[in-house]
Amino acid sequence: RTEISRIQQQLETTTIYVTHDQTEAMTLGDRIAVMRAGILQQVGPPSELYGHPTNLFVAGFIGSPSMNFLAGEISGDNVHLPIGDVRIPDELRHRLESGTGGGRRGVVAGLRPEHFEDAALVPDRSKGTTFMARIDVLESMGSEFYAYFVIASEEVSSTELAELAEDIGGSDLPRTSGGVQVTARLSAESQVRQGEEAELWFDARHLQLFDQESGRSLLAKNGSQPPAPPALAIPAPSDTLPG
């Protein structure tokens, strides 16, 4: 990837690079266009697609490890999730009410692994929510930990996520028969232990909310939603050429 980037900069020319690897897309592209079944889903700078995915497909494709998805319900200023109640920050509340999410109840919540932390390392927990979880698997990466735990909840059923799992071979999407597996990326200073209960914290400022039926973001910025799929034109019998 580094050599490709060097060549592109030396040539000083616009380059279109096609890849199924989101890491390549994020590191090489000044702008990324995500396609699904030949239809443009979202186009913009890497940071835009990461922070403001327009639907479940884009949200699940961008980011590694993949975003966690949990079924939730909006009630007043809170989202009820399997990990507990998460208060909707004012900025997200404003976008929710001014966008397509006003009055919604059932939602799909998106929580990126990097927005979790060991609660013991968070001095100010007011901007998020804490919860208890039993750490099933703990992977040390040296500079950080990947913690895996299961939440008692039904898996989110979505055509977009099913297509995404098929597209990437299903290797990076959390699946378990005993609930929903959640991945959290924790600081290397964390003292959590595999097989033990741990108090974790999630930064609610990075919460993503999606419509349960359409999969579209309820927080997407104006104009960032993908176009509707084109209608299939079927010629009438009188328009069909003979023979």
PyMOL commands that set and color helices and strands:
alter all, ss='L'
color gray80, all
select helices_A, chain A and resi 2-11+22-28+46-51+56-61+90-98+113-115+119-121+159-167+204-206+237-239
alter helices_A, ss='H'
color red, helices_A
select strands_A, chain A and resi 32-36+39-44+68-75+78-81+84-87+106-111+116-118+128-134+137-140+144-151+180-187+197-203+208-211
alter strands_A, ss='S'
color yellow, strands_A
deselect
rebuild
show_as cartoon
